[in-house]
Amino acid sequence: MEIREIVQQLLRPYNAIVTVCAARFARRAQTAPINALRVKPMLEGRLRREGNMENITYITGAGFSAIAGLPTMGNFLVKAKDLYYGDKEKYKSFKAIFEKIDELAKIKNYFNSDLFNIEEFLSIYDMEYALSKKRNSSAFINFIIDVITSYSFNLSDLKHEFPGNWLDFVFGKNDVQRNISSFVSNIFQLEYYDTSAVNKESSFKTRKIESNIHYSIVSLNYDSLLETTLSSINDDYNSLWGFEKEKYIDEWMNPMLFKLHGDVLKNSIIPPTWAKNINDNMRSTWQNAYEVIRNSTQIRFFGYSLPPTDTYFLYFLKAAIKNNPFLKNIDAICLDKQDEIQNRYKNVFSFRDLKFKNMNINDYCKRLWCDDRGFQIRYSQRLTCNSLESIHKIFVN
């Protein structure tokens, strides 16, 4: 008997098994075809559970924007008055708001009320108008948008030249601009390099670093600090990066940004009052943010003080986290001068792996720049921004 015949006889039982299995699979496929839309999330979920993929969400609060000089709820009215008394004609609409504050001053005869906190003032004002059926939030909204826009960066502020030692000034000479740009670059995991083209203006480029770590942001701020910073990077480095702001993307390949309180770029915000209603225009944003939280492996509160008035946001978090089977870590980084914020986090979260770090967000972002720049010294003519995880571990552990 030839060797070929011997091999065929040995394989005959296995061939029969394969044939039976194939037939069964074919019959099953006819009656119950595989649903790719169901299989894909299952595979992605398995990857997250096994630690092969990280979906990390930063939840940014006022403490993040404050490093760029933008107002917080506590100093909003003070900064608004600075604008008004600096140019009464330009900001003449502010006068009516300040007059309302003076009218409400008599409340202090009966209550401990901080009327310099815009949320306190607007909530009282809004309640009065709601009960008198004269509710009109347009004056609030315009006031808030005008103040935030006045303190925001614009692209002309961020424009800079490229000297010979361009890596030392890859994000310009302004420290705050540099630190925020480092954070945004790490969120997108960008590498900056010089192609040495003849036309110097088109010489500088960026590319994305391949990684199994993906980032997204859920913002509680109105301002356009993140978007403006990214637009500046695109202008300077001939790029087309952008946050996904319209829909949730399962793959997380591009950073998503969903702003729960609205967006000054769209001239649409939810005023910081007792009645933070989610209108129809904002519903999809909240739904997208819900999906981001629900599919995160790590959540990082970034400059968010967890104010007691944000009960609606806590219910949102509880609903999303309840349906998240992948969550491993919850970290909070916020400046806390009197330990009040840390105590709030401890009272709200019972999660064993919650970590709180009392620090200025600017220090965190500054360390990103220093670490990235230290890396590029060893690899000349390019700056690689992918040190977010190593820096985060240093700060929270």
C-alpha positions as CSV (number, residue, x, y, z in Angstrom):
1,M,0.0,0.0,0.0
2,E,1.3,3.4,-1.0
3,I,2.0,6.0,1.6
4,R,-0.6,8.3,0.1
5,E,-3.3,5.6,0.6
6,I,-2.3,5.1,4.2
7,V,-2.6,8.8,4.9
8,Q,-6.0,9.0,3.3
9,Q,-7.3,6.1,5.4
10,L,-5.9,7.7,8.6
11,L,-7.6,11.0,7.7
12,R,-11.0,9.5,6.7
13,P,-12.6,9.7,10.2
14,Y,-11.5,13.3,10.7
15,N,-12.8,14.3,7.2
16,A,-16.1,12.8,8.2
17,I,-16.3,14.8,11.4
18,V,-15.4,18.0,9.5
19,T,-18.1,17.3,6.9
20,V,-20.8,16.8,9.6
21,C,-19.8,20.0,11.4
22,A,-19.8,22.0,8.2
23,A,-23.3,20.7,7.4
24,R,-24.6,21.6,10.8
25,F,-23.1,25.0,10.6
26,A,-24.6,25.6,7.2
27,R,-28.1,24.6,8.4
28,R,-27.7,26.8,11.4
29,A,-26.5,29.7,9.3
30,Q,-29.7,29.4,7.1
31,T,-32.0,29.5,10.1
32,A,-30.1,31.9,12.3
33,P,-27.5,34.0,10.4
34,I,-24.8,35.7,12.3
35,N,-25.6,39.2,13.3
36,A,-22.4,41.3,12.8
37,L,-23.9,44.2,14.8
38,R,-24.2,41.8,17.8
39,V,-20.9,40.0,17.4
40,K,-18.8,43.2,17.1
41,P,-19.7,44.6,20.5
42,M,-19.2,41.1,22.0
43,L,-15.7,40.9,20.6
44,E,-14.9,44.5,21.7
45,G,-16.2,43.7,25.2
46,R,-14.0,40.7,25.4
47,L,-11.0,42.7,24.5
48,R,-11.8,45.3,27.2
49,R,-12.4,42.6,29.8
50,E,-9.0,40.9,29.0
51,G,-7.2,44.2,29.2
52,N,-6.2,44.4,25.6
53,M,-8.1,47.6,24.9
54,E,-8.6,50.7,27.1
55,N,-11.4,53.3,26.6
56,I,-10.5,56.1,28.9
57,T,-12.9,59.0,29.5
58,Y,-11.9,62.4,31.0
59,I,-14.9,64.3,32.6
60,T,-13.7,67.9,32.6
61,G,-15.1,70.5,35.0
62,A,-14.5,74.2,35.5
63,G,-11.1,73.5,37.1
64,F,-9.8,72.5,33.7
65,S,-10.9,75.7,31.9
66,A,-9.8,77.8,34.8
67,I,-6.2,77.2,34.0
68,A,-6.7,79.3,30.8
69,G,-8.3,82.1,32.8
70,L,-11.9,81.2,32.1
71,P,-14.4,82.0,34.8
72,T,-15.8,79.5,37.3
73,M,-19.2,79.6,39.0
74,G,-17.6,81.2,42.0
75,N,-15.8,84.1,40.3
76,F,-18.1,84.5,37.2
77,L,-19.7,87.7,38.3
78,V,-16.4,89.2,39.4
79,K,-14.9,88.6,36.0
80,A,-18.1,89.9,34.3
81,K,-17.8,93.1,36.3
82,D,-14.2,93.5,35.2
83,L,-15.4,93.3,31.6
84,Y,-18.2,95.8,32.2
85,Y,-16.2,98.4,34.0
86,G,-13.4,98.0,31.4
87,D,-15.8,98.8,28.5
88,K,-19.3,99.8,29.6
89,E,-20.5,100.4,26.0
90,K,-19.5,97.0,24.7
91,Y,-21.0,95.2,27.7
92,K,-23.9,97.5,28.4
93,S,-26.3,94.5,28.5
94,F,-24.6,93.4,31.7
95,K,-26.1,96.3,33.6
96,A,-29.5,94.8,33.8
97,I,-28.0,91.6,35.3
98,F,-26.1,93.6,38.0
99,E,-29.2,95.5,38.9
100,K,-31.0,92.2,39.5
101,I,-28.2,91.2,41.9
102,D,-28.7,94.4,43.8
103,E,-32.4,93.7,44.1
104,L,-31.7,90.2,45.5
105,A,-29.4,91.6,48.2
106,K,-32.2,91.8,50.7
107,I,-32.2,88.0,50.8
108,K,-29.1,88.1,52.8
109,N,-31.2,89.6,55.7
110,Y,-32.8,86.2,56.0
111,F,-30.4,83.6,54.4
112,N,-26.8,82.8,54.1
113,S,-26.7,83.3,50.3
114,D,-23.6,83.7,48.1
115,L,-24.9,86.1,45.4
116,F,-21.4,86.2,43.8
117,N,-21.9,82.6,42.8
118,I,-23.7,82.7,39.5
119,E,-25.6,79.5,40.1
120,E,-27.0,80.8,43.3
121,F,-28.1,84.1,41.8
122,L,-29.5,82.7,38.6
123,S,-31.4,79.9,40.4
124,I,-33.2,82.5,42.6
125,Y,-33.9,84.7,39.6
126,D,-35.1,81.8,37.5
127,M,-37.4,80.4,40.3
128,E,-39.1,83.9,40.6
129,Y,-39.7,84.1,36.9
130,A,-40.9,80.5,36.6
131,L,-43.6,81.0,39.3
132,S,-44.7,84.3,37.8
133,K,-45.1,82.6,34.4
134,K,-42.6,85.1,32.9
135,R,-39.8,82.7,32.6
136,N,-37.2,83.9,30.0
137,S,-33.7,82.5,30.1
138,S,-32.4,84.3,27.0
139,A,-30.9,87.1,29.1
140,F,-29.1,84.6,31.2
141,I,-27.8,82.7,28.2
142,N,-26.5,85.8,26.4
143,F,-24.8,87.0,29.5
144,I,-23.0,83.7,30.1
145,I,-22.0,83.3,26.4
146,D,-20.7,86.9,26.3
147,V,-18.5,86.5,29.4
148,I,-17.1,83.1,28.4
149,T,-16.4,84.3,24.8
150,S,-14.6,87.3,26.1
151,Y,-12.2,85.3,28.2
152,S,-11.6,82.5,25.6
153,F,-8.7,81.9,23.4
154,N,-9.0,82.7,19.7
155,L,-6.9,81.4,16.9
156,S,-5.0,84.6,16.5
157,D,-3.9,84.4,20.2
158,L,-2.4,80.9,19.6
159,K,-0.5,81.7,16.4
160,H,3.2,81.4,16.6
161,E,6.4,81.3,14.6
162,F,8.8,78.4,14.1
163,P,12.4,79.1,15.0
164,G,15.3,76.8,14.2
165,N,14.9,75.1,17.6
166,W,11.1,74.6,16.8
167,L,10.8,71.6,19.2
168,D,11.3,73.9,22.1
169,F,8.4,76.0,21.0
170,V,6.2,73.4,19.3
171,F,3.1,74.9,21.0
172,G,4.3,78.5,21.2
173,K,5.9,80.4,24.1
174,N,2.8,80.8,26.3
175,D,3.0,78.3,29.2
176,V,-0.8,77.8,29.5
177,Q,-1.2,77.4,25.8
178,R,1.7,74.9,25.8
179,N,0.3,72.8,28.6
180,I,-3.3,72.6,27.2
181,S,-1.9,71.8,23.8
182,S,0.1,69.0,25.4
183,F,-3.0,67.5,26.9
184,V,-5.0,67.7,23.7
185,S,-2.1,66.2,21.7
186,N,-1.9,63.3,24.2
187,I,-5.7,62.8,23.9
188,F,-5.2,62.4,20.1
189,Q,-1.8,60.7,20.6
190,L,0.0,62.8,18.0
191,E,3.6,62.9,16.8
192,Y,5.0,66.2,15.5
193,Y,7.7,66.2,12.9
194,D,9.5,68.4,10.3
195,T,9.6,67.2,6.7
196,S,12.2,69.8,5.9
197,A,10.1,70.9,2.9
198,V,11.3,73.9,0.9
199,N,8.2,75.8,1.8
200,K,8.6,76.1,5.6
201,E,4.9,76.8,6.2
202,S,4.0,73.4,4.9
203,S,7.0,71.6,6.4
204,F,5.6,70.7,9.8
205,K,3.2,67.8,10.1
206,T,1.5,65.5,12.6
207,R,0.5,61.8,12.5
208,K,-1.4,59.6,14.9
209,I,0.5,57.0,17.0
210,E,-1.0,53.5,16.9
211,S,-2.2,52.4,20.3
212,N,-4.7,50.1,22.0
213,I,-5.6,53.0,24.3
214,H,-8.4,55.3,23.2
215,Y,-9.5,58.6,24.8
216,S,-12.7,60.6,24.9
217,I,-14.0,63.6,26.8
218,V,-17.3,64.4,28.5
219,S,-17.3,68.1,29.3
220,L,-19.4,70.1,31.8
221,N,-18.0,73.4,30.5
222,Y,-19.5,75.7,27.9
223,D,-16.3,77.0,26.4
224,S,-14.4,76.0,23.2
225,L,-11.0,75.7,24.8
226,L,-10.4,72.2,23.6
227,E,-11.7,72.8,20.1
228,T,-9.8,76.1,19.6
229,T,-6.5,74.4,20.8
230,L,-7.0,71.6,18.3
231,S,-7.8,74.1,15.5
232,S,-4.5,75.9,16.3
233,I,-2.6,72.6,16.0
234,N,-4.3,71.9,12.7
235,D,-3.4,75.4,11.4
236,D,0.2,75.2,12.5
237,Y,0.9,71.6,11.5
238,N,-1.2,71.3,8.3
239,S,-3.5,68.7,9.8
240,L,-7.2,68.0,9.9
241,W,-7.8,66.4,13.3
242,G,-11.2,66.9,15.0
243,F,-13.3,65.8,17.9
244,E,-16.3,63.6,17.1
245,K,-19.2,65.7,18.5
246,E,-22.2,64.5,16.7
247,K,-22.5,60.7,17.4
248,Y,-21.1,57.9,19.5
249,I,-18.5,55.7,17.6
250,D,-18.1,52.1,18.9
251,E,-14.5,51.9,17.8
252,W,-13.3,55.0,19.8
253,M,-10.6,55.4,17.1
254,N,-11.2,59.2,17.1
255,P,-11.6,61.1,20.4
256,M,-15.2,62.0,21.1
257,L,-16.2,65.2,22.9
258,F,-19.7,65.7,24.3
259,K,-20.6,68.8,26.2
260,L,-23.5,68.2,28.5
261,H,-24.2,71.8,29.4
262,G,-24.1,73.1,25.9
263,D,-21.6,74.8,23.6
264,V,-20.8,78.5,23.1
265,L,-19.8,77.6,19.5
266,K,-23.4,76.6,18.8
267,N,-24.8,79.5,20.9
268,S,-26.8,77.0,22.9
269,I,-26.2,76.3,26.6
270,I,-28.1,75.1,29.6
271,P,-28.0,77.9,32.2
272,P,-26.6,76.9,35.6
273,T,-29.9,77.2,37.6
274,W,-31.9,74.9,39.8
275,A,-33.9,73.7,36.7
276,K,-31.2,72.2,34.4
277,N,-33.7,70.8,31.9
278,I,-32.3,68.7,29.0
279,N,-34.1,70.1,26.0
280,D,-34.6,68.3,22.7
281,N,-31.6,69.9,21.1
282,M,-29.3,68.5,23.9
283,R,-30.9,65.1,24.2
284,S,-28.7,63.4,21.6
285,T,-25.5,64.9,23.3
286,W,-26.6,63.3,26.6
287,Q,-27.3,60.0,24.9
288,N,-23.9,60.0,23.3
289,A,-22.2,60.8,26.5
290,Y,-24.1,58.0,28.2
291,E,-22.7,55.6,25.7
292,V,-19.2,56.9,26.3
293,I,-19.5,56.4,30.1
294,R,-21.2,53.0,29.7
295,N,-18.3,51.7,27.6
296,S,-15.4,53.2,29.5
297,T,-12.8,51.1,31.1
298,Q,-11.5,54.0,33.1
299,I,-13.2,57.3,34.2
300,R,-11.1,60.3,35.2
301,F,-12.8,63.4,36.7
302,F,-10.6,66.3,35.7
303,G,-11.0,69.6,37.5
304,Y,-14.6,68.7,38.6
305,S,-15.5,69.6,42.1
306,L,-18.6,67.4,42.3
307,P,-20.9,70.3,43.5
308,P,-23.9,69.3,45.6
309,T,-26.2,71.1,43.2
310,D,-25.2,68.7,40.3
311,T,-27.7,66.0,41.4
312,Y,-29.0,65.6,37.9
313,F,-25.5,64.7,36.7
314,L,-25.0,62.2,39.5
315,Y,-28.2,60.4,38.4
316,F,-26.8,60.4,34.8
317,L,-23.6,58.9,36.1
318,K,-25.3,56.2,38.1
319,A,-27.5,55.2,35.2
320,A,-24.5,54.9,32.8
321,I,-22.1,53.2,35.3
322,K,-24.9,50.7,36.3
323,N,-24.8,49.4,32.8
324,N,-21.0,49.4,32.4
325,P,-19.4,45.9,32.8
326,F,-15.9,47.1,31.9
327,L,-15.1,49.8,34.4
328,K,-11.9,49.2,36.4
329,N,-10.8,52.6,37.7
330,I,-12.3,55.9,38.8
331,D,-9.9,58.7,39.5
332,A,-10.5,62.3,40.4
333,I,-8.0,65.1,40.1
334,C,-9.0,68.5,41.4
335,L,-7.6,71.3,43.5
336,D,-9.0,71.0,47.0
337,K,-7.8,73.6,49.5
338,Q,-10.0,72.5,52.4
339,D,-10.6,68.7,51.7
340,E,-14.2,69.4,51.0
341,I,-14.1,68.1,47.5
342,Q,-12.3,64.9,48.5
343,N,-15.0,64.3,51.2
344,R,-17.7,64.8,48.6
345,Y,-16.2,62.1,46.3
346,K,-15.9,59.7,49.2
347,N,-19.5,60.3,50.3
348,V,-20.8,59.8,46.7
349,F,-18.7,56.9,45.5
350,S,-18.3,53.6,47.3
351,F,-16.1,52.2,44.6
352,R,-13.1,50.4,46.1
353,D,-10.6,51.6,43.5
354,L,-11.6,55.3,43.6
355,K,-8.4,57.5,43.8
356,F,-8.5,61.3,44.6
357,K,-5.6,63.6,43.9
358,N,-5.5,67.1,45.3
359,M,-3.7,69.1,42.7
360,N,-3.9,71.9,40.1
361,I,-4.8,70.7,36.7
362,N,-2.2,73.0,35.2
363,D,0.6,71.0,37.0
364,Y,-0.7,67.8,35.5
365,C,-0.7,69.2,32.0
366,K,2.7,70.9,32.5
367,R,4.2,67.5,33.5
368,L,2.8,66.1,30.2
369,W,4.8,68.7,28.3
370,C,8.0,68.2,30.2
371,D,7.8,64.4,29.8
372,D,7.0,64.6,26.1
373,R,9.8,67.1,25.5
374,G,12.3,64.9,27.5
375,F,11.4,62.1,25.2
376,Q,11.9,64.1,22.0
377,I,15.4,65.1,23.1
378,R,16.5,61.5,22.6
379,Y,14.6,61.3,19.2
380,S,15.5,64.6,17.5
381,Q,13.3,66.3,15.0
382,R,10.0,64.9,16.3
383,L,7.8,65.2,19.4
384,T,5.8,62.2,20.4
385,C,2.8,62.9,22.7
386,N,1.9,59.6,24.3
387,S,2.9,59.9,27.9
388,L,-0.6,60.4,29.3
389,E,-0.7,57.0,31.0
390,S,2.7,57.1,32.6
391,I,2.2,60.6,33.9
392,H,-1.3,59.8,35.2
393,K,0.0,56.8,37.2
394,I,2.7,59.0,38.7
395,F,0.2,61.5,40.0
396,V,-2.6,59.3,41.3
397,N,-0.5,56.5,42.8
